[in-house]
Amino acid sequence: YFQVSFLQSGTYDEIMIPIRNRCKIRPLVKVKRA
């Protein structure tokens, strides 16, 4: 899942907040997946 990718990047704190907002996670995941 995208969560693993974020963990490796070291942005767990920043991702934890947006995790509640799926709108913000969707674009972030698309950028990392691209």
PDB file of N, CA, C and O in Angstrom:
ATOM      1  N   TYR A   1       0.828  -1.224   0.000  1.00  0.00           N
ATOM      2  CA  TYR A   1       0.000   0.000   0.000  1.00  0.00           C
ATOM      3  C   TYR A   1       0.857   1.266   0.000  1.00  0.00           C
ATOM      4  O   TYR A   1       2.064   1.207   0.234  1.00  0.00           O
ATOM      5  N   PHE A   2       0.241   2.380  -0.258  1.00  0.00           N
ATOM      6  CA  PHE A   2       0.994   3.650  -0.291  1.00  0.00           C
ATOM      7  C   PHE A   2       1.606   3.926   1.074  1.00  0.00           C
ATOM      8  O   PHE A   2       2.610   4.631   1.173  1.00  0.00           O
ATOM      9  N   GLN A   3       1.001   3.371   2.139  1.00  0.00           N
ATOM     10  CA  GLN A   3       1.522   3.637   3.489  1.00  0.00           C
ATOM     11  C   GLN A   3       2.987   3.182   3.594  1.00  0.00           C
ATOM     12  O   GLN A   3       3.807   3.854   4.220  1.00  0.00           O
ATOM     13  N   VAL A   4       3.298   2.065   2.993  1.00  0.00           N
ATOM     14  CA  VAL A   4       4.678   1.548   3.053  1.00  0.00           C
ATOM     15  C   VAL A   4       5.627   2.522   2.360  1.00  0.00           C
ATOM     16  O   VAL A   4       6.719   2.798   2.857  1.00  0.00           O
ATOM     17  N   SER A   5       5.202   3.039   1.214  1.00  0.00           N
ATOM     18  CA  SER A   5       6.052   3.967   0.448  1.00  0.00           C
ATOM     19  C   SER A   5       6.342   5.215   1.284  1.00  0.00           C
ATOM     20  O   SER A   5       7.460   5.730   1.294  1.00  0.00           O
ATOM     21  N   PHE A   6       5.312   5.685   1.980  1.00  0.00           N
ATOM     22  CA  PHE A   6       5.488   6.906   2.787  1.00  0.00           C
ATOM     23  C   PHE A   6       6.445   6.623   3.940  1.00  0.00           C
ATOM     24  O   PHE A   6       7.294   7.449   4.276  1.00  0.00           O
ATOM     25  N   LEU A   7       6.295   5.445   4.538  1.00  0.00           N
ATOM     26  CA  LEU A   7       7.146   5.085   5.688  1.00  0.00           C
ATOM     27  C   LEU A   7       8.617   5.140   5.256  1.00  0.00           C
ATOM     28  O   LEU A   7       9.464   5.650   5.989  1.00  0.00           O
ATOM     29  N   GLN A   8       8.906   4.628   4.097  1.00  0.00           N
ATOM     30  CA  GLN A   8      10.293   4.617   3.601  1.00  0.00           C
ATOM     31  C   GLN A   8      10.784   6.046   3.367  1.00  0.00           C
ATOM     32  O   GLN A   8      11.952   6.364   3.592  1.00  0.00           O
ATOM     33  N   SER A   9       9.879   6.883   2.919  1.00  0.00           N
ATOM     34  CA  SER A   9      10.268   8.274   2.622  1.00  0.00           C
ATOM     35  C   SER A   9      10.574   9.022   3.924  1.00  0.00           C
ATOM     36  O   SER A   9      11.384   9.948   3.944  1.00  0.00           O
ATOM     37  N   GLY A  10       9.918   8.609   5.003  1.00  0.00           N
ATOM     38  CA  GLY A  10      10.168   9.289   6.288  1.00  0.00           C
ATOM     39  C   GLY A  10       9.150  10.393   6.530  1.00  0.00           C
ATOM     40  O   GLY A  10       9.407  11.321   7.297  1.00  0.00           O
ATOM     41  N   THR A  11       7.992  10.296   5.877  1.00  0.00           N
ATOM     42  CA  THR A  11       6.970  11.350   6.062  1.00  0.00           C
ATOM     43  C   THR A  11       5.769  10.751   6.792  1.00  0.00           C
ATOM     44  O   THR A  11       4.622  11.067   6.474  1.00  0.00           O
ATOM     45  N   TYR A  12       6.032   9.905   7.748  1.00  0.00           N
ATOM     46  CA  TYR A  12       4.926   9.246   8.481  1.00  0.00           C
ATOM     47  C   TYR A  12       4.072  10.302   9.189  1.00  0.00           C
ATOM     48  O   TYR A  12       2.843  10.241   9.152  1.00  0.00           O
ATOM     49  N   ASP A  13       4.733  11.268   9.831  1.00  0.00           N
ATOM     50  CA  ASP A  13       3.998  12.323  10.559  1.00  0.00           C
ATOM     51  C   ASP A  13       3.121  13.127   9.592  1.00  0.00           C
ATOM     52  O   ASP A  13       1.957  13.409   9.877  1.00  0.00           O
ATOM     53  N   GLU A  14       3.690  13.478   8.473  1.00  0.00           N
ATOM     54  CA  GLU A  14       2.938  14.314   7.514  1.00  0.00           C
ATOM     55  C   GLU A  14       1.795  13.508   6.886  1.00  0.00           C
ATOM     56  O   GLU A  14       0.736  14.055   6.578  1.00  0.00           O
ATOM     57  N   ILE A  15       2.020  12.223   6.702  1.00  0.00           N
ATOM     58  CA  ILE A  15       0.987  11.383   6.067  1.00  0.00           C
ATOM     59  C   ILE A  15      -0.117  11.053   7.071  1.00  0.00           C
ATOM     60  O   ILE A  15      -1.282  10.920   6.696  1.00  0.00           O
ATOM     61  N   MET A  16       0.253  10.922   8.349  1.00  0.00           N
ATOM     62  CA  MET A  16      -0.746  10.571   9.388  1.00  0.00           C
ATOM     63  C   MET A  16      -1.883  11.595   9.388  1.00  0.00           C
ATOM     64  O   MET A  16      -3.044  11.222   9.557  1.00  0.00           O
ATOM     65  N   ILE A  17      -1.571  12.862   9.203  1.00  0.00           N
ATOM     66  CA  ILE A  17      -2.617  13.904   9.228  1.00  0.00           C
ATOM     67  C   ILE A  17      -3.533  13.783   7.991  1.00  0.00           C
ATOM     68  O   ILE A  17      -4.755  13.745   8.136  1.00  0.00           O
ATOM     69  N   PRO A  18      -2.962  13.723   6.796  1.00  0.00           N
ATOM     70  CA  PRO A  18      -3.767  13.624   5.571  1.00  0.00           C
ATOM     71  C   PRO A  18      -4.491  12.283   5.474  1.00  0.00           C
ATOM     72  O   PRO A  18      -5.502  12.171   4.781  1.00  0.00           O
ATOM     73  N   ILE A  19      -3.984  11.283   6.156  1.00  0.00           N
ATOM     74  CA  ILE A  19      -4.620   9.948   6.085  1.00  0.00           C
ATOM     75  C   ILE A  19      -6.126  10.096   6.336  1.00  0.00           C
ATOM     76  O   ILE A  19      -6.926   9.369   5.748  1.00  0.00           O
ATOM     77  N   ARG A  20      -6.507  11.026   7.200  1.00  0.00           N
ATOM     78  CA  ARG A  20      -7.955  11.220   7.508  1.00  0.00           C
ATOM     79  C   ARG A  20      -8.619  11.798   6.247  1.00  0.00           C
ATOM     80  O   ARG A  20      -9.776  11.484   5.966  1.00  0.00           O
ATOM     81  N   ASN A  21      -7.917  12.617   5.505  1.00  0.00           N
ATOM     82  CA  ASN A  21      -8.506  13.224   4.282  1.00  0.00           C
ATOM     83  C   ASN A  21      -8.123  12.380   3.065  1.00  0.00           C
ATOM     84  O   ASN A  21      -7.000  12.478   2.571  1.00  0.00           O
ATOM     85  N   ARG A  22      -9.013  11.589   2.603  1.00  0.00           N
ATOM     86  CA  ARG A  22      -8.674  10.701   1.462  1.00  0.00           C
ATOM     87  C   ARG A  22      -8.344  11.584   0.234  1.00  0.00           C
ATOM     88  O   ARG A  22      -7.538  11.180  -0.605  1.00  0.00           O
ATOM     89  N   CYS A  23      -8.925  12.723   0.124  1.00  0.00           N
ATOM     90  CA  CYS A  23      -8.676  13.610  -1.048  1.00  0.00           C
ATOM     91  C   CYS A  23      -7.174  13.919  -1.140  1.00  0.00           C
ATOM     92  O   CYS A  23      -6.598  13.909  -2.227  1.00  0.00           O
ATOM     93  N   LYS A  24      -6.561  14.188  -0.007  1.00  0.00           N
ATOM     94  CA  LYS A  24      -5.126  14.553  -0.027  1.00  0.00           C
ATOM     95  C   LYS A  24      -4.274  13.317  -0.275  1.00  0.00           C
ATOM     96  O   LYS A  24      -3.225  13.397  -0.915  1.00  0.00           O
ATOM     97  N   ILE A  25      -4.717  12.189   0.226  1.00  0.00           N
ATOM     98  CA  ILE A  25      -3.920  10.952   0.051  1.00  0.00           C
ATOM     99  C   ILE A  25      -3.967  10.503  -1.416  1.00  0.00           C
ATOM    100  O   ILE A  25      -2.966  10.035  -1.959  1.00  0.00           O
ATOM    101  N   ARG A  26      -5.108  10.644  -2.038  1.00  0.00           N
ATOM    102  CA  ARG A  26      -5.262  10.178  -3.447  1.00  0.00           C
ATOM    103  C   ARG A  26      -4.182  10.838  -4.331  1.00  0.00           C
ATOM    104  O   ARG A  26      -3.459  10.116  -5.017  1.00  0.00           O
ATOM    105  N   PRO A  27      -4.046  12.144  -4.343  1.00  0.00           N
ATOM    106  CA  PRO A  27      -3.056  12.809  -5.196  1.00  0.00           C
ATOM    107  C   PRO A  27      -1.635  12.429  -4.795  1.00  0.00           C
ATOM    108  O   PRO A  27      -0.776  12.236  -5.655  1.00  0.00           O
ATOM    109  N   LEU A  28      -1.389  12.321  -3.499  1.00  0.00           N
ATOM    110  CA  LEU A  28      -0.042  11.986  -3.017  1.00  0.00           C
ATOM    111  C   LEU A  28       0.352  10.599  -3.518  1.00  0.00           C
ATOM    112  O   LEU A  28       1.480  10.382  -3.961  1.00  0.00           O
ATOM    113  N   VAL A  29      -0.585   9.677  -3.441  1.00  0.00           N
ATOM    114  CA  VAL A  29      -0.304   8.299  -3.876  1.00  0.00           C
ATOM    115  C   VAL A  29      -0.037   8.268  -5.381  1.00  0.00           C
ATOM    116  O   VAL A  29       0.862   7.570  -5.850  1.00  0.00           O
ATOM    117  N   LYS A  30      -0.813   9.019  -6.110  1.00  0.00           N
ATOM    118  CA  LYS A  30      -0.654   9.040  -7.584  1.00  0.00           C
ATOM    119  C   LYS A  30       0.743   9.561  -7.942  1.00  0.00           C
ATOM    120  O   LYS A  30       1.379   9.045  -8.861  1.00  0.00           O
ATOM    121  N   VAL A  31       1.203  10.544  -7.244  1.00  0.00           N
ATOM    122  CA  VAL A  31       2.521  11.133  -7.553  1.00  0.00           C
ATOM    123  C   VAL A  31       3.621  10.120  -7.235  1.00  0.00           C
ATOM    124  O   VAL A  31       4.568   9.964  -8.006  1.00  0.00           O
ATOM    125  N   LYS A  32       3.494   9.434  -6.098  1.00  0.00           N
ATOM    126  CA  LYS A  32       4.543   8.456  -5.709  1.00  0.00           C
ATOM    127  C   LYS A  32       4.472   7.241  -6.632  1.00  0.00           C
ATOM    128  O   LYS A  32       5.505   6.679  -6.996  1.00  0.00           O
ATOM    129  N   ARG A  33       3.288   6.844  -7.003  1.00  0.00           N
ATOM    130  CA  ARG A  33       3.114   5.645  -7.845  1.00  0.00           C
ATOM    131  C   ARG A  33       3.615   5.960  -9.268  1.00  0.00           C
ATOM    132  O   ARG A  33       4.187   5.097  -9.933  1.00  0.00           O
ATOM    133  N   ALA A  34       3.404   7.156  -9.707  1.00  0.00           N
ATOM    134  CA  ALA A  34       3.787   7.511 -11.094  1.00  0.00           C
ATOM    135  C   ALA A  34       5.252   7.207 -11.368  1.00  0.00           C
ATOM    136  O   ALA A  34       5.735   7.443 -12.475  1.00  0.00           O
TER     137      ALA A  34
END
